[in-house]
Amino acid sequence: MNNRPSYLPMVLVISCTHAMVHIVEQSFSSVEQIVSDEFQLTMEQSGQYGSVLRIPFGFGAFITGMLADRIGASRVLSLYLTGTAIVCLSFAFTTNIGILGFQLFAMGVFASMYHPAGLSLMTSITTPKNRALALGIHGIFGSGGLMGAPLLAALVLLFTGATWHTFFITLGILAAGLVVVFRWGVARFSANAVAHAAATSEVDRSPGNLERERVFSPNRLQVGPFLLLMCSTACSGIVYGGVLHFLKRYLSDVKDFDFLSANPDSVAG
């Protein structure tokens, strides 16, 4: 009988936190027009405020990666969820663009904690045999978060009296709930999963694999491929962030997409 602990529940929990980080990443973009109208932001100012969230989201990963190595990935993920919940709930008190900028920056800082810690924890609870499937599930949830942010914003704003503040408060409640679920998942599955992964890990000691180990040693940084990956990711991130930030505004200006406008009168027309 196979008595190994199931890794799938913990994978799903981590994947939910992955979805949450991309919902947070897309949160401001999802209500960008409404916020810009309220604070009378120009397109340039709106883009700058979007960058206030995205810059720490990107560069913060360097620092949080080192933090995860020191205090553990699960603690960093708990900090990310707790901080995100607090910041999102604080949007109930946003009254000017100064406060908004600080909140967006803080969201970017806490969101930056996810990827180094989340992928580290995902690796530790899986084995080479099931890691590809786990990372596939993880990726699907992340894409779902990108899709879900504007959808969730639309659903929240359908309610009478709901504002963009309500949307962020909803995100805070979701993040707070995920803290509880994540800590339960760590307590219930992580220890057994890590022990099982360590006990059942099999390494191919064939000559061909040993040669690959020497060339691609985990203790040896491949500088060229690493720099190429960094540059290509940075370039694609600039395009990705810019397009998604202004996509809703663009679609609202296209005649066939008038139903996406933030103005309810355009829907009736």
Secondary structure by P-SEA (a helix, b strand, c coil): ccccccaaaaaaaaaaaaaaaaaaaaccccaaaaaaaaacccaaaaaaaaaaaaaaaaaaaaaaaaaaaaccaaaaaaaaaaaaaaaaaaccccccaaaaaaaaaaaaaaaaacaaaaaaaaaaacccccaaaaaaaaaaaaaaaaaaaaaaaaaaaccccccaaaaaaaaaaaaaaaaaaaaaaaaccaaaaaaaaaacccccccaaaaaaaaaacccccaaaaaaaaaaaaaaaaaaaaaaaaaaaaaaaacccccccccccccccc
